Amino acid sequence: MANIVKSACPLNCWDSCGFHVTIENDKVIKVDGDPSHPITKGKICGRGRMLETRTNSPERILYPLKKVNGEFKQISWNQALDEIALQLKEIKERYGSTAVLHSHDYANNGVLKNLDQRFFNAYGGVTELYGSLCWGAGIEAQEWDFGDAYGHEPDDVLNSNNIVIWGRNVARTNMHFYEKLIEAKKKGAKIYVIDPLFNATAKIADEYISVKPGMDGLLAAGIIKKILRLGLEDREFIRHHSFGFEDLEQLVKSISLEKISEMTEVSLEQIHLLAKVFADKPTSTFMGLGLQRYKNGGNTIRLIDSLAAVSGNIGIPGGGANYANLQVGQSFDISNLTLSSRKEKHRQFSIMKQAEEVLSSIDPEIKMIIVTCGNPLTQVPDTSIVEKAFSSVSTLIVVEQFMTDTAQLADYILPTTTSFEEEDVYYSSMYHHYANYGPKLVSAPGEAKSDLWIWTQLAERLGFGADFQFSREQWLEMSLTSLSAKGLTLERIKEEYHLELPVKQVPWNDFKFKTPSGKYEFTALSKGGKGELKLAIPEESKWSNPVLAEKYPYNLLTIHPLRSNHSQNYHLFTKAPQVKIEVARNIADEHHLQDGDFVRVWNDRGEVKGYLSILPKSHSNTINIDEGIWKRFGGSVNNLTSSGESDNGLGSILYDCLVNLEKIT
């Protein structure tokens, strides 16, 4: 008999939804939304529903695999774990523990996924990754400005007179916020969308402003300049609650509005309009992640933050420079799980440049890579270098559910469970401030095991098994220690399935910031001479590299796919996916192209081939290819992207990418 139970979405997504999962005969039959969830209210996206397909897929890897003479052979867990543990011992003895690289990302938002850090710390400390392919430059930028990256709670947008959606297609990536925008509009709020692509969110906007890719920070500087020219700045906030405003003032004086208009390809009239919008408080700003994926990404977010600050939209209901909400994750006691004090050695590689660093590493060289919660062969920029690096090490171990591009290269594949086959607590630091409980619902097929089981077994073989002798419930209680003291216990979240975390719903409303000065910092004191804002522009543009732009005249965007969370779902589609190359109308006209034409996009790093789709409305000279598509389906778009780092060193520059295009006959 079928039974409907509550659960939660594990995906690295803005919405972090509550689920109703139908179970029959120890099998997931259907995934629906939980109507009782206070934010997601029973509505979920196709990516969440596809977790049923993911769990039941016949393509799942069910047994440990070892590559022998170029082919995968099924082996026992004992053999796999014994051989891997022996190699880990030998590597540590001969080369030191940092000869092991742990390559990881954000495939699952479960609290207990942090226990991989406990394993590697207890092992002695390995080479780890820093930065983020996804949002790192923006997080670091807001820490310079505010001292941390905090966002307003979802309902606060209903207090806004104006809502600016900047580089963020919430209709595709944040469906419950999209519904909130419609509600706010019915209440009288005006919506403004700033984006190179006219997307589904732009369709509900009162005004759409098309901006040249990567020039968003310069546009923010232009709006600030116009606000100051019109005398619309909030002098009270600037005088009493900020530091370094004079530096910003001098910066915007160094460039004319006409030059800003020329470079951003936004009209002077629209810059004037946006100055009026920000001055008409409260105005809330919601930034996407793509606009900081450029060399100038940190400065871009800081200039948009500065715009919100100059106009007095910080610390007030209905305002905010909303990018992330790290206070959600900070509610958990992750340090209780990770045993960082056990780390004897430590080395870090940039997540963006991990491939180059593997190839050039010395003292010690990387001898083993262990991949968890990620598919770097598809997701890490400059794919050809990544493939070379991951093929170069003595042993590549991939903890996976499917034969991904990365798994294809592995020496050992360790099959792991899906979220419905293990218990965890899930949260996202991107939109709302509720944590969700996901119980174990069904048995894992074959011999698939949880990540925690794998770490526990390896720890026993390596001599620190006592560090893992806790039940799953005890691990969760460790992570909730501080919350339990406030009455937010594991028992309560198990009973209610969602728990409101004790966060500030309107950040900075006391105007006490976490910066060295205690104020909002237009110039970051902690960074010395590097803390001043700059009118920075992308590394690959006609303004910074005209020779490159002559050869490769088109801006490439690589936005999130509609039906897959990064690379996780492409192999599960009923119909095999194809690479779709979306182009602005002017590009199609220049090359005499029509929808469906087979085309090649290329630059000095590589090429991608696919089928053309003409964008009905987008910024000129702009191309988009959705990220995440597997090699077997024609991907990855990261054959084209750069592994460079953002100006503050913590973000990718995936969108800082010029390309050319031609029809294939």
N, C-alpha and C positions, 0 to 999 in steps of 0.2 A: 504494500500500500504506500502511495506517495505521501511524503511529509514535507511541509514547507518550514524552513528554519531561517533564522536571521544570520547574516554574515556581513562581510565588508570587502570592499575592493582594495586590492594590494597595489594597484598600479601607481607609478610615479606621475601623478596627474593633479591638476588644480582641485578637482571636485571631491575626491576621497569619499566615494558614495557608500551608503548603506544598502545591503542586498537582502532580498528574499530568495533563497535557493531551494529548489524542489529536489528532493532526494528520494530515490526508489531503488530498493535492492542494492544498497551500498554504491549507488551511482548518481552523479549529478545529472539531472534531467533538464533543468532550465534555470536561468538566472534572471531575476527581475529586481526592480527597485523596492526598497523598504519604505512604505508610506509614512512610517513613524519617525524617520530620520528628520531632525529639525532643519537641515539645510537642503538635502537632496530630495526629500519628500516623494520618494517612489519613482523618480525618473532617473534612468541611467542611459549611458550611451552604448553604441554597438561594440565598443572595445571591451566594456564590462561584460556584456552579454556573451562575448566570444570566449570568456574564461571557461564556459562549459565546453566549447569545442576544444580549447587548449587542454583541458583536463582529460577529455575522452579521446583525443586524437590517436589514431593508429600509428602516427609517425613518431610518437614519444619514444625516447630511449628508455628501455626498461631494465637494462643490465649493465654493469660496468664493462667498458670496452677498452681494449689495449691495441695499439697499432703495431702490427707485426708484419715486416716486409711490405709496408705501404698499405696494408689492409687492416680493418678493425676486426678483432676477434673478441668474442664474449669470454670474460673471465669471472672468477668469483670475487666477492667483496674482500674476502681475506687476502687473496692474491694481490688485488689492486692496492689495498691499504698497506699490506706488508711491504710491497715493493716501493710505494711512494714514501712511506715512513723511513725505510732504509736509505733511500736517496736523500731525504731531508737530513738525516743524521750525517751522512757522508759529506754533503755539501757544507753543513755547518762546521764540521771538523776540519775540512780541507780549505774552505774558502771564507768561512764566516756566514752568519745567517742572512746578511744583506745580499748574498748572491741569489736569493729568492726574491722575485718580484710578485707582489699581489696586485693584479689588475682587476679593478672592480668599477661598478657604476651603480645606477639607481633603478634596477629592474623591478624592485619590490620594496615597498615602504614599511615593511614589518619591523617592529622594534628589535626583535631577536636576530635580525640579519646583521646587527652590530657585533654579534658574537664571533664573527670571523676575525675581528680585531683582537679579541681575547686570545684566540688561538695563536695568531702570529706574534703577539706580544709575549705570550708565555714561551713560545719557541725561542725567543731571544731578540725579536725585532727584525723585520725584513725591509726590503725596499718598497716603499708605499708611494701612492700617487697623491699629488696636491692639485688644487684648482678644480675646475669643472668645465666640461664641454657645454653644459647647459646654461648656467646662470652665474658663474663665478665672478665675472667682472662687475656685474651689477651689485652683488652682495658686498663685495669689497668696497665698491664706490659708496654705498649707503653707510657702511661702517666708518668711512672717512667723514661723511657729512653729519650723520646723526649719532654715531657710536654703535649702531646696530641697524638691522633691516627689519622693520616692523610695519605691518599693514593694518588698516581699519577692518573691523568686523563687517560681515557681509551686509547687514541691514543698514549700516551707516550711510551707504550710498543714497538712501532715500532722503537724507538730509541735504543733498547737494542741489544747488541751483543749476550747475553745469557739471557734466561728466566728460572728461577727455580720455579716450581710449587710444593709447599711443603705441603703435606697433604690436597690437595684441588682438588676434581674431578670436574673441571669446565664444563666438558661435561654434567654432570648431574645437576649441581647447578647454572651455570653461562654461558648459551649457547652463549651469544653475546661476552663474553670474549674468549670462545673457538674459535669462528670464527676469532677473532682478533689474536689469537695464530697462526692459520693457515696462516693468512696474513703475520704475522711477520716471520714465517718460510720460506715463499716464498721469502721474502726479504733477507734471509740469516741468520736469528737468529737461534741459537741452543736452543732446549728445553730440560730441565732436569726435570723429575718427581721423587719426593721422597715421598714414600707412602708405607704402609704395603700391600695395595691391588693394583694389576695391573688392573687399571680401564681404562675407555674409553679415558681419557686424556693421559694416559701412552702410548696408542697405537700410538699417533702422536709424541711421544718424541724421541729425538736422543739418550737419555740414561734414563733407568729406574733404580732407586736405591731403593731396598726393605729394609725397616728399621723395627726393632722390635718396636711394638706399645709402645708409651710413651717414647721412647729413643731419640726423635728428638733433644732435647736440648743438650744432650750428644754428638750427632753427630755434631751439630754446634760447640761445644767446640773443638771437634777433628779437624774439618776443620780449625778453628782459629789457633789451635796449629800447624797444618801443614803450614798454611800461614806464621806464624811467623818463623818457622824453615827454610822456603824457602826464607825469606826476602821479601815477596810479599805484606806486609801491606802498607797502605797509611799513612806514617808518617806525612805528611802535615796535613791531617784531624785530626789524633790522637793528634798532638802537639797543634794545634791552636783551634780546635773546639770540644774537648772532655774533660771529667773529669773522673778520676778513672781508667784509662787504666792500671796502675800498678797493681791494684787489680785483674783485669782480667788476666793479664800476670802471676801473681802468681798462680791463680786458674788453668789455663791450664797446668802449670808446675807440678801440684800436681798429675797428672794422665798420664799414658803412652798411646801412640796411640794404642798399642797392647791391652791394657785393654779396651779402648773405642771401638775398633773393635769387641772385644769379647762380650761386653755388648749390643752394638747396632746391632750386627750381620750384619755389613757393612764391606766389605773388606778394607784393607789398600790401595789397588789400587784405589778403588772408592773414598776414603777420599782424596787421592792425586789428583785425577781427579777434585773433587769439589773445592779443594783449587785453582787449576789453573783456573777453571771456574769463581770463584768469583773475582780473580785477573785480569781477562780479561774484564775490564770495557768497557762500562757500563753493569752491570748484575742486572736485576730486580728480586726480590723475591716476590712471591705471596703466602701468608700463608692461609691455611684453618682454620676452626674453631675447628675441631676435635682434632688437636694435642695439644690444650690447655685445653682439658677436662680431665685432670689428676690432681692428687695432686700437681705435679710439674709443672702445666700448666703455671703459670706466669713466672717461670724461663725458661721454654722452649721458649716462645716468646722472652724473653729478650736476651737469648743467640743467637737466630737467628737474632734479631736486631743488636746485637754486631758483628755478622759475617758480616752483611752488612756495619756496621760502620768501622770495622777494615780494610775491603777491599776497603773502599773509595767509596761506592755505595750509600751514603746518600746525598741528595740535588743536584743530578745531573740528567739531562734528561736520560731516559732509565734505571734508577736505582730504589732505594727505597726498604724499608721493608714494603710491602703493606699488610695490615691486615684489616683496616677499613678506613673510610673517614668521621670522625665526623664533619668536617667543613661543610658538607652538612646540617645536622640537625641544626647546630649552626647558620645557615643563618636565621632561623625562630625565631620569638619572642614568644616562647612557654610560657615564664614567664608571658606574658600579659594574657594568658588564665587561668593560674592555681591558682591565688590568694593565693600564699603561705603565705602571711602576715596574713591571716585569721586563720591560724592554731594555735590553743591554746595549744593543746597537740600533742605529737608525739612519736611514737614507731615504731621500725623496726624489722622485722624478715628476716632472710636469705631466699631467694627464694628457695634455695636447701633444707633447713631444716624447711620450713614453717610448715610441718606436726608435727614434733617433738615439735616445739615451740608452736603450738596450744595446743598440749596435755599437755605441762608442764607450760603453761602461768599462771601467777598469777598477782594480783594487776595491772590491772584486768585480769580475765580469758576472753578468747575469747567467746563471746556469739553469734555473727553473723559473717558469712563469705559471702561476695559479690564477685562473680566471673565475670570478664569481659575479653573479648579477650583472652580466654584461656580454656584449658581442662586439669586441673592439675591431674585428676585421671589417665590420660594416659601419660602426659608429664613430671610430676615431678618424680624424682627418688624414688625408694623404695616404690612401689605402695601399698603394704599392709599397711604400716604406714600411707600413704596419705589417704587411704580409711577409716582407723580407725579414723583419725583426723577429716576429713570432715563429718563423720557420728556422731561425738561426740558433735557438737555445737547445740545450741537450734534452730538456723535458718540458713539455707543455701539458698542463693539466687543466681541464675545463669541467666545471660543475654546471650541468645543463639538463634541459628537458628534451631538446631537439638538436638535430644535426645542422647547426648554424654554420655560417662561414668560418667562424672561429673554431668551432668544434671539429670541422673537417681537417684542420691542421694539427689537432691534438695528438699526443701520445697516449694519454688516458682520458676517457670521458667518464665522469661519475654522475649517474642519473639522479636527479633530485625531484622532490615533490612539488606539486602546485599548491597554491594558497589554501585550497579546499581540503588538502590532505595533511595540514598541520595547523596548530593553534598559534595565533599571534595577535598583537594589537597594532593597528595601522593608523597612520596620520600623514598629513601633508602640510608643509610649511609654506604653502603657496596661496591659499585662499581662505578657508574657514578654520575655526579653532576647536573642532571636535575630534576626539580620538574614537576609533571604531574597533569593536571586538570581532575577531574572526575565529570561531571555534574550528576544531578539526571535524569535518563533515563526512568524509568517506575514506576508505583505505586506499593507499597508493597502489598502483598496478605494478606487476612484476616485482622487481627488487629495488624500485626507486626509494630513496631515503632522504630525509630532511638534511639541510645543510648542517644543522646542529648535531645530528647523529654522526655525520661525517667528521666534524671537528672533534667530537667526543672520542670516536674510535681512533683517530690519528693521535690525539693527545695521550691516550692510554699507551699507544705503541712508542711514543716519544718520551715517556716518563713523567708527564705532568697531567695524568688523567684525573687526579684529585681536584684540579681546577675546574673540571667540568661535571662533577658529581652533584648535579642539582636537577630537580624536575623542571619541566617546562613552566609549571606554575611558579616555582621559586624564582626562576629567571625573570618572569614577568613582574613578580613582586619586587625584585631588586630594582627594576627600571622605574617602578612607581613609588619608590620610597618617599620622596618629597610630597607627591600628590596624596599618598595615603594619610600623611599627617594633616592634610586639609579635608579629609573625609572622602577623597576620590580614590577609592580602593579598587583592587582587582575584582573583589566580589561584586562591587557595584557595577563596574563596566560589564562584567559577565551577565549581570541581571538585566541591565538597561541597554546594552550593546553599543551605545554611544555616550560619550562623556564630554561635557563642556569643560574645557581647560581654563584655568584662572589667568587669562591674559588681559592686558589693557586693551579695551575695545576701541578707544581713540588714542593711539600712541602719541606721546609727547604733549599731552594736554596740560601738564604742569610746567612745560617749557624747560624741563630738566633733561638734558641730553647726556649720553654716555661718552661724550668726547672729552679730551683733556681739558678743554676750557669750560665744560659743562653747558656749552651753548651750541647752536647749529653752526657748523664751520664751513664757510665758503672757501676758506683756505685751511687745509688739514694740518693742524699744528704738529701732530705726531710724525708727519712725513717730511718736515723741514722744507728744503727748497723744492721738493717734488710735490708738495701739497697744494700748490696753486692750480686753479683751473686753467685750461688751455682751449684754444679754438682748434682742436685737433680734428683731423679728417681721416677717412680710411686710408690704409696703406696702398691699396690698389684702386686708384681713381685717376681721372684725367688731371686732377689738380696736384696730385703728389707724384704721379708716375705717368707722364703723358706718352712716353714711348710704349710702355706696356698697354696703355689704354688704346693706342692706335692699332696695336696688334689684336687686342681683345677688348672690343668696345662695349660689351654688355655686362651688366651686373647680374650675378647669379645669387638667388636666394634658395635656401634649402629648408623649407618650412616643415612643421610636423604633419604627418599624414592624417587623414580623416579617420581611417578605419583601423589603424595600427598604432599601438603605443611604441614609438620608435620602430625597431625592427622586429617586434615580438609577434606580429600576427600575419605577416605576408604569406607565409606557407600554409595558413589555415583558411584562406579565402576559397570559396567554392570554385571560382574561376581564377586561374593563374593570373597574377598581376602582370602588367607591363609598365615599363618606364614611360611616364607621361611628362613631356617637356612643354611647360606652359610659357608662352611668350607674349610680350606686349604687341599690340597691333602694328606699331611702326616697324618692328623687326620682321614680322610676317610680310608686310608690304615690301620692305627693302629686298627680301629674298624671294618674293613671289611664291609664298608658302600658303598652304591650305591645311585646315584641320585634318589630322590623320597622316600627314606626310611623315616619312621616316627620316630623322635628322640626326646629326652628330653634333655634340657640344664638346669643346675641347679647350685646353690651355696647356701650359708647359708641364703641368703635373700629371695629366692624363686625359681620358675622354669617356664620355657616356653617350650611348645611342638610345633613341626612343622615339615615341610617336608624338607629333606636334598637336598642341591644343592652344588655340588663340584666346588670350584673356580678353574678355569684352571691355574691361576698363582697368588699366594699370598704368604705373609710371612708365614713360618711354624708356627703351633700352634695358628693360628688366626681364629676366628669365627666372622661372621657378621650377625646381625639380624636388619633389618631396623626399625627405631623408628616410633612411632605414631600409630601403629595398635591397633584397639579397642578391648576391652575385648570380645565382641560378635564374633569377628573373630579370637580369640586365643591369643590376646595380653594381656597386654602390655609388651614389653621387659624391662620396668622399674621395673618389678617384680624382676629383677636381679641386677639392678644398685644401686650404693651407693649414699646417700644424703650428702656425705662429701663435703667440700669446698676446693677450690684450695689454694695453698700456700699464695696467697695474699688476700684470703677471698672473692673474688667477682665472682668466676666462679664455675661451677659444675665440678664434677669428673666422669661424666657418662662413660667415656671410661676406667677409672681406675678400671677394673673389670675382675676378674678371674672366670672361670666357668669350669664345667666338662660336659661330653656329653655321652649319651648312646642310643642305639637303643631300641625302644619299639616294642615288638613282640606281 
